[in-house]
Amino acid sequence: MSRICLCLTGKTLGRDLELLEKYRKLIDLAELRVDCLDPDERFLIRSFPEKAGVPVILTIRRKIDGGQYIGGEGARIALLSKGLAFADANRRRNFAYIDIEEDLDVPSLEEAARTFGTRIIRSYHNLQGVDEDLSAKIRSLRRVGDEIVKTAVMPRSLEDVIRIFRTAKETAGIDKILLGMGYYGISTRILTAWLGSHLTYAFAAGEPDISPGAPGQLDPRELVKLYRFREITPKTRLFGITGFPLAVTSSPLFFNSVFSMENINAVYLPFPSNSIGVFLQLAEELGIGGASITVPHKEAVLAALVFRSGSVQSIGACNTLVQGPEGWMGYNTDALGFSGSLLGFMKRKNLRREGVTIIGAGGVARAVAAEVFRLKGKAVILNRTVARARDLAAPYGFSWGRLDNQGLELMEKHTDIIIQTTSAGMEPEVDKDPLELYPFTGRELVMDIIYRPEMTAFLKRARNAGCAVLNGHDMFLRQARYQYSLFFKKEFPEQLMDRIKI
């Protein structure tokens, strides 16, 4: 079973011990990053394994490999040796592992490690990308049978992540640590059981003086509580969400919470990708059973579907994929999620006699427009690219225009309800207001499909003017429940909603 290693990057041994104590119940071992210690602290490392009380990896990572050590190799080797040397005849606890880079060839150090019962991790780091033949690199690292080979690479796209998972299959049986760093590598840090990887590295997130030991490390609590790392096996069913940049999503928290409560052997992961085609390749590689599709792929994914639900056909956008016997089946849960949320808020059954302004013309806007039309509302669609607004409005006989002063004039008969469907207001552009030219009167009902942050700049301005406001939180929960029903072909267990904290 894969294990969680807490990467300790404090400036003092005392601080590292504090962090270790905080996470002790969640981890299996620790890595002492000596390169992050203050210089005077480095001479005291020999005592650390005894104080730690868990297996510890001794690592002094050089700057060129992503660490903080900038001294000479002679001094680094002396420090590594000092960490292994016994301080007294009582044979205190040793470092369980020592991390030695592939180009560090010091036979006496390796002999000392084996003499003291310290296992060698032979490591390779590529901070620039993923090696073309990563399997060959892993095999080349092996020197002695009891060594663990470690390859940490930096995927620059989801295509690189596919290469990492394929490499795992090609090197099955080799005792290894295999992971992808950075933004794209999150799935490899969670699915270590799938990779046949010895461990995953984590760090103490949220501590102001602590940085991750490498880009992309997660907090142990996130691994254990959110992704249920301990329960993941090669038989665990996979689901996920893809989009780009996929900076903000509560979908993993929702679905993994439900899986835990229902005792379902499944995990839901984020898979950032700027290409829906590449995500589908990864989904095929991993056998992903279903996926949520978000910006900007809701329209592009249509070409890959072997089945389109009626809502997908009419709306022209898909936010839910289910793997069928012949390929991907596409559905849209945004539509009912939106209308259920808005009508519930208004305590209405339709939008008859309501004038509606829809901001945006992307995938969510398509679902919103379709529902406004179905519910007998009249709308104007405003978008930065006016041609997209026109194309979306045409089937419904809606008005359309650009997000400018002329567009504001078109809003005059459509301000009972204003619905913001773009990503403006999400991180990193939290101060962005897509309708900043419009002066709210306080009579409008204003909805923003964004739910994080809870109150966007757009909604704040509307609320301050006296408007009734609604964010996208309830819509998100509704559409996610519909997705669950599609993934598992059964009704969502509504009694769980009071226990899900999002």
ZIUR-V486650 format. One record per residue. RES is the residue in one small letter. OMEGA is omega in radians with two decimals (999 if undefined). NEAR is the number of other ideal C-beta (glycine too) atoms within 8 Angstrom. Layout:
# ZIUR-V486650
res:RES omega:OMEGA near:NEAR
res:RES omega:OMEGA near:NEAR
This chain:
# ZIUR-V486650
res:m omega:3.13 near:4
res:s omega:-3.06 near:11
res:r omega:3.11 near:10
res:i omega:3.11 near:15
res:c omega:3.10 near:14
res:l omega:3.13 near:15
res:c omega:-3.05 near:14
res:l omega:-3.06 near:12
res:t omega:3.09 near:11
res:g omega:-3.13 near:14
res:k omega:3.11 near:8
res:t omega:3.09 near:9
res:l omega:3.11 near:13
res:g omega:3.13 near:7
res:r omega:3.11 near:10
res:d omega:3.11 near:14
res:l omega:3.07 near:11
res:e omega:3.14 near:9
res:l omega:3.12 near:14
res:l omega:3.13 near:14
res:e omega:-3.13 near:7
res:k omega:-3.04 near:7
res:y omega:-2.99 near:13
res:r omega:-3.07 near:9
res:k omega:-3.06 near:4
res:l omega:-2.99 near:9
res:i omega:3.12 near:15
res:d omega:-3.14 near:8
res:l omega:-3.11 near:15
res:a omega:3.02 near:15
res:e omega:3.07 near:14
res:l omega:3.13 near:14
res:r omega:-3.09 near:15
res:v omega:-3.13 near:13
res:d omega:-3.14 near:11
res:c omega:-3.11 near:12
res:l omega:2.96 near:13
res:d omega:-3.08 near:7
res:p omega:-3.11 near:5
res:d omega:-3.12 near:6
res:e omega:-3.06 near:11
res:r omega:-3.12 near:10
res:f omega:-3.07 near:6
res:l omega:-2.98 near:9
res:i omega:-3.08 near:15
res:r omega:-3.09 near:8
res:s omega:-2.98 near:10
res:f omega:-3.10 near:14
res:p omega:-3.14 near:11
res:e omega:-3.13 near:8
res:k omega:-3.07 near:8
res:a omega:3.13 near:12
res:g omega:3.04 near:5
res:v omega:3.06 near:10
res:p omega:-3.07 near:8
res:v omega:3.02 near:14
res:i omega:3.06 near:15
res:l omega:-3.10 near:15
res:t omega:2.99 near:12
res:i omega:-2.98 near:12
res:r omega:3.11 near:12
res:r omega:3.12 near:11
res:k omega:-3.08 near:8
res:i omega:3.13 near:4
res:d omega:3.11 near:10
res:g omega:-3.14 near:11
res:g omega:-3.08 near:12
res:q omega:-3.04 near:8
res:y omega:-3.10 near:11
res:i omega:3.13 near:5
res:g omega:3.14 near:5
res:g omega:-3.12 near:5
res:e omega:3.12 near:6
res:g omega:3.13 near:6
res:a omega:3.13 near:8
res:r omega:3.11 near:12
res:i omega:3.11 near:11
res:a omega:3.10 near:8
res:l omega:3.10 near:12
res:l omega:3.13 near:13
res:s omega:3.14 near:11
res:k omega:3.12 near:10
res:g omega:-3.12 near:12
res:l omega:-3.03 near:14
res:a omega:3.08 near:8
res:f omega:-3.12 near:8
res:a omega:3.13 near:6
res:d omega:-3.05 near:5
res:a omega:-3.08 near:4
res:n omega:3.08 near:4
res:r omega:3.11 near:4
res:r omega:-3.12 near:10
res:r omega:3.14 near:5
res:n omega:2.90 near:10
res:f omega:-3.11 near:13
res:a omega:-3.11 near:10
res:y omega:2.96 near:14
res:i omega:-3.13 near:16
res:d omega:-3.12 near:12
res:i omega:3.13 near:13
res:e omega:-3.03 near:11
res:e omega:-3.10 near:9
res:d omega:3.11 near:4
res:l omega:-3.05 near:9
res:d omega:3.14 near:4
res:v omega:-3.08 near:8
res:p omega:-3.11 near:6
res:s omega:3.11 near:7
res:l omega:3.13 near:14
res:e omega:3.11 near:10
res:e omega:3.11 near:8
res:a omega:3.13 near:11
res:a omega:-3.11 near:12
res:r omega:3.11 near:10
res:t omega:-3.08 near:6
res:f omega:3.11 near:9
res:g omega:-3.14 near:6
res:t omega:-3.08 near:13
res:r omega:-3.09 near:11
res:i omega:2.94 near:14
res:i omega:-3.13 near:14
res:r omega:-2.93 near:14
res:s omega:3.08 near:15
res:y omega:-3.11 near:12
res:h omega:3.05 near:10
res:n omega:-3.09 near:11
res:l omega:-3.05 near:7
res:q omega:-3.09 near:4
res:g omega:3.12 near:9
res:v omega:-3.12 near:13
res:d omega:-3.12 near:10
res:e omega:3.10 near:4
res:d omega:-3.08 near:6
res:l omega:3.11 near:13
res:s omega:3.13 near:9
res:a omega:3.11 near:8
res:k omega:3.13 near:11
res:i omega:-3.13 near:15
res:r omega:-3.12 near:9
res:s omega:-3.13 near:7
res:l omega:-3.06 near:14
res:r omega:3.11 near:10
res:r omega:3.14 near:5
res:v omega:-2.99 near:6
res:g omega:-3.06 near:3
res:d omega:3.13 near:6
res:e omega:2.96 near:13
res:i omega:3.10 near:12
res:v omega:-3.10 near:15
res:k omega:3.02 near:13
res:t omega:3.08 near:17
res:a omega:-3.05 near:13
res:v omega:-3.04 near:15
res:m omega:3.09 near:13
res:p omega:3.12 near:17
res:r omega:3.12 near:7
res:s omega:3.09 near:11
res:l omega:3.04 near:15
res:e omega:3.09 near:8
res:d omega:3.12 near:14
res:v omega:3.07 near:16
res:i omega:-3.14 near:12
res:r omega:3.12 near:11
res:i omega:-3.13 near:18
res:f omega:3.09 near:14
res:r omega:3.09 near:9
res:t omega:3.12 near:12
res:a omega:3.12 near:13
res:k omega:-3.09 near:7
res:e omega:-3.11 near:7
res:t omega:3.10 near:13
res:a omega:-3.13 near:7
res:g omega:3.08 near:4
res:i omega:3.12 near:10
res:d omega:-2.94 near:6
res:k omega:2.89 near:13
res:i omega:-3.08 near:13
res:l omega:-3.12 near:14
res:l omega:3.03 near:16
res:g omega:-3.13 near:17
res:m omega:2.96 near:13
res:g omega:-3.00 near:9
res:y omega:-3.07 near:7
res:y omega:-2.98 near:12
res:g omega:-3.02 near:15
res:i omega:-3.11 near:12
res:s omega:-3.14 near:12
res:t omega:3.10 near:16
res:r omega:-3.14 near:15
res:i omega:-3.07 near:14
res:l omega:-3.13 near:13
res:t omega:3.09 near:15
res:a omega:3.10 near:12
res:w omega:-3.11 near:11
res:l omega:-3.03 near:12
res:g omega:-3.06 near:11
res:s omega:-3.06 near:14
res:h omega:-3.10 near:9
res:l omega:2.96 near:12
res:t omega:-3.14 near:14
res:y omega:3.11 near:12
res:a omega:3.10 near:15
res:f omega:-3.10 near:14
res:a omega:-3.14 near:10
res:a omega:3.10 near:9
res:g omega:3.08 near:4
res:e omega:-3.01 near:7
res:p omega:-3.10 near:3
res:d omega:-3.04 near:6
res:i omega:3.09 near:10
res:s omega:3.09 near:6
res:p omega:3.11 near:10
res:g omega:3.09 near:12
res:a omega:-3.10 near:10
res:p omega:3.05 near:9
res:g omega:3.12 near:12
res:q omega:3.12 near:11
res:l omega:3.05 near:12
res:d omega:3.12 near:10
res:p omega:3.13 near:12
res:r omega:3.11 near:9
res:e omega:3.13 near:11
res:l omega:-3.01 near:16
res:v omega:-3.01 near:12
res:k omega:-3.12 near:6
res:l omega:-3.04 near:10
res:y omega:3.12 near:12
res:r omega:-3.07 near:12
res:f omega:-3.07 near:12
res:r omega:-3.07 near:6
res:e omega:-3.07 near:7
res:i omega:3.05 near:14
res:t omega:3.07 near:7
res:p omega:3.12 near:5
res:k omega:3.14 near:5
res:t omega:3.12 near:12
res:r omega:-3.07 near:9
res:l omega:3.00 near:12
res:f omega:-3.14 near:13
res:g omega:3.10 near:13
res:i omega:3.08 near:15
res:t omega:3.14 near:16
res:g omega:3.13 near:13
res:f omega:0.18 near:10
res:p omega:3.11 near:5
res:l omega:-3.08 near:12
res:a omega:-3.06 near:6
res:v omega:3.04 near:7
res:t omega:3.07 near:9
res:s omega:-3.09 near:10
res:s omega:3.09 near:11
res:p omega:3.13 near:13
res:l omega:3.14 near:9
res:f omega:-3.02 near:13
res:f omega:-3.14 near:12
res:n omega:3.05 near:13
res:s omega:3.13 near:13
res:v omega:3.12 near:13
res:f omega:-3.14 near:14
res:s omega:-3.12 near:8
res:m omega:-3.11 near:9
res:e omega:-3.11 near:8
res:n omega:3.11 near:6
res:i omega:3.13 near:8
res:n omega:-3.10 near:9
res:a omega:3.07 near:10
res:v omega:-3.09 near:14
res:y omega:-2.99 near:11
res:l omega:2.97 near:14
res:p omega:3.09 near:12
res:f omega:-3.13 near:14
res:p omega:3.12 near:13
res:s omega:3.07 near:13
res:n omega:3.11 near:5
res:s omega:3.11 near:8
res:i omega:3.12 near:12
res:g omega:3.14 near:7
res:v omega:3.09 near:12
res:f omega:-3.13 near:14
res:l omega:3.03 near:10
res:q omega:3.11 near:11
res:l omega:3.13 near:15
res:a omega:3.09 near:13
res:e omega:-3.14 near:8
res:e omega:-3.06 near:9
res:l omega:-3.10 near:10
res:g omega:3.13 near:8
res:i omega:-3.03 near:12
res:g omega:-3.13 near:10
res:g omega:-3.07 near:11
res:a omega:2.99 near:13
res:s omega:-3.11 near:12
res:i omega:3.14 near:15
res:t omega:-3.07 near:12
res:v omega:0.12 near:10
res:p omega:-2.92 near:8
res:h omega:-2.98 near:14
res:k omega:3.09 near:15
res:e omega:-3.10 near:11
res:a omega:-3.08 near:8
res:v omega:-3.07 near:14
res:l omega:-3.08 near:12
res:a omega:-3.08 near:5
res:a omega:-3.02 near:9
res:l omega:3.01 near:14
res:v omega:3.08 near:7
res:f omega:3.07 near:9
res:r omega:3.09 near:8
res:s omega:3.12 near:10
res:g omega:3.14 near:5
res:s omega:3.09 near:12
res:v omega:3.13 near:15
res:q omega:-3.06 near:8
res:s omega:-3.08 near:7
res:i omega:-3.09 near:11
res:g omega:3.11 near:8
res:a omega:-3.09 near:15
res:c omega:3.10 near:16
res:n omega:-3.10 near:14
res:t omega:3.07 near:15
res:l omega:3.01 near:15
res:v omega:3.14 near:11
res:q omega:3.11 near:11
res:g omega:-3.11 near:9
res:p omega:-3.11 near:2
res:e omega:3.13 near:4
res:g omega:-3.04 near:9
res:w omega:3.08 near:13
res:m omega:-3.03 near:12
res:g omega:-3.13 near:14
res:y omega:3.06 near:15
res:n omega:3.09 near:14
res:t omega:3.09 near:14
res:d omega:-3.01 near:14
res:a omega:-3.13 near:13
res:l omega:3.05 near:12
res:g omega:3.12 near:15
res:f omega:-3.04 near:15
res:s omega:3.10 near:11
res:g omega:3.14 near:10
res:s omega:-3.09 near:14
res:l omega:-3.12 near:13
res:l omega:3.08 near:13
res:g omega:3.12 near:8
res:f omega:-3.10 near:11
res:m omega:-3.03 near:7
res:k omega:3.14 near:5
res:r omega:3.08 near:6
res:k omega:3.11 near:3
res:n omega:-3.14 near:8
res:l omega:-3.14 near:12
res:r omega:-3.14 near:7
res:r omega:3.10 near:3
res:e omega:3.04 near:9
res:g omega:-2.98 near:11
res:v omega:2.97 near:15
res:t omega:3.10 near:13
res:i omega:3.12 near:15
res:i omega:-3.14 near:14
res:g omega:-3.13 near:13
res:a omega:3.12 near:11
res:g omega:-3.06 near:14
res:g omega:3.13 near:16
res:v omega:3.12 near:14
res:a omega:3.11 near:16
res:r omega:3.12 near:15
res:a omega:-3.14 near:16
res:v omega:-3.12 near:15
res:a omega:3.14 near:15
res:a omega:-3.12 near:13
res:e omega:3.09 near:12
res:v omega:3.11 near:13
res:f omega:-3.14 near:11
res:r omega:-3.08 near:7
res:l omega:3.01 near:11
res:k omega:3.07 near:7
res:g omega:3.05 near:13
res:k omega:-2.98 near:8
res:a omega:2.89 near:16
res:v omega:-3.14 near:16
res:i omega:3.14 near:16
res:l omega:-3.09 near:15
res:n omega:3.10 near:15
res:r omega:3.07 near:5
res:t omega:-2.96 near:7
res:v omega:-3.14 near:10
res:a omega:3.13 near:6
res:r omega:3.08 near:10
res:a omega:-3.14 near:15
res:r omega:-3.09 near:9
res:d omega:3.13 near:8
res:l omega:-3.08 near:15
res:a omega:-2.97 near:15
res:a omega:-3.08 near:9
res:p omega:-3.06 near:5
res:y omega:-3.08 near:10
res:g omega:3.13 near:5
res:f omega:3.00 near:14
res:s omega:-3.13 near:9
res:w omega:3.12 near:14
res:g omega:-3.13 near:13
res:r omega:3.07 near:10
res:l omega:3.13 near:10
res:d omega:-3.10 near:8
res:n omega:3.11 near:6
res:q omega:3.09 near:8
res:g omega:3.12 near:12
res:l omega:3.11 near:9
res:e omega:3.12 near:7
res:l omega:-3.10 near:12
res:m omega:-2.96 near:13
res:e omega:-3.13 near:6
res:k omega:-3.03 near:7
res:h omega:-3.07 near:13
res:t omega:3.02 near:12
res:d omega:3.14 near:8
res:i omega:3.07 near:15
res:i omega:-3.05 near:15
res:i omega:-3.12 near:13
res:q omega:-3.05 near:17
res:t omega:-3.10 near:11
res:t omega:3.12 near:9
res:s omega:3.13 near:7
res:a omega:-3.09 near:11
res:g omega:3.06 near:16
res:m omega:3.05 near:12
res:e omega:0.08 near:8
res:p omega:-3.07 near:4
res:e omega:-3.03 near:9
res:v omega:-3.14 near:10
res:d omega:-3.06 near:5
res:k omega:3.12 near:8
res:d omega:-3.04 near:11
res:p omega:-3.11 near:12
res:l omega:-3.00 near:10
res:e omega:3.14 near:6
res:l omega:-3.05 near:6
res:y omega:3.11 near:8
res:p omega:3.12 near:4
res:f omega:3.13 near:11
res:t omega:-3.08 near:7
res:g omega:-3.14 near:7
res:r omega:-3.07 near:6
res:e omega:2.88 near:13
res:l omega:-3.00 near:12
res:v omega:3.14 near:16
res:m omega:3.05 near:15
res:d omega:-3.10 near:14
res:i omega:3.08 near:13
res:i omega:3.09 near:12
res:y omega:3.01 near:10
res:r omega:0.11 near:8
res:p omega:-3.10 near:9
res:e omega:-3.13 near:6
res:m omega:3.12 near:8
res:t omega:3.08 near:15
res:a omega:3.10 near:10
res:f omega:-3.14 near:14
res:l omega:3.12 near:13
res:k omega:-3.12 near:9
res:r omega:3.12 near:11
res:a omega:3.14 near:13
res:r omega:-3.14 near:11
res:n omega:3.11 near:6
res:a omega:3.11 near:10
res:g omega:-3.13 near:7
res:c omega:2.90 near:12
res:a omega:-3.04 near:7
res:v omega:-3.13 near:12
res:l omega:3.08 near:11
res:n omega:-3.02 near:13
res:g omega:-3.06 near:11
res:h omega:-3.12 near:9
res:d omega:3.08 near:10
res:m omega:3.12 near:15
res:f omega:-3.11 near:13
res:l omega:3.14 near:13
res:r omega:-3.09 near:13
res:q omega:3.11 near:14
res:a omega:3.10 near:14
res:r omega:3.07 near:10
res:y omega:3.12 near:14
res:q omega:3.10 near:13
res:y omega:-3.13 near:11
res:s omega:3.10 near:11
res:l omega:-3.14 near:12
res:f omega:-2.98 near:10
res:f omega:3.07 near:7
res:k omega:3.07 near:5
res:k omega:-3.13 near:5
res:e omega:3.09 near:5
res:f omega:3.12 near:9
res:p omega:-3.02 near:8
res:e omega:-3.13 near:7
res:q omega:3.14 near:5
res:l omega:-2.97 near:12
res:m omega:-3.13 near:7
res:d omega:-3.10 near:5
res:r omega:-3.13 near:7
res:i omega:-3.08 near:10
res:k omega:3.13 near:4
res:i omega:999 near:9
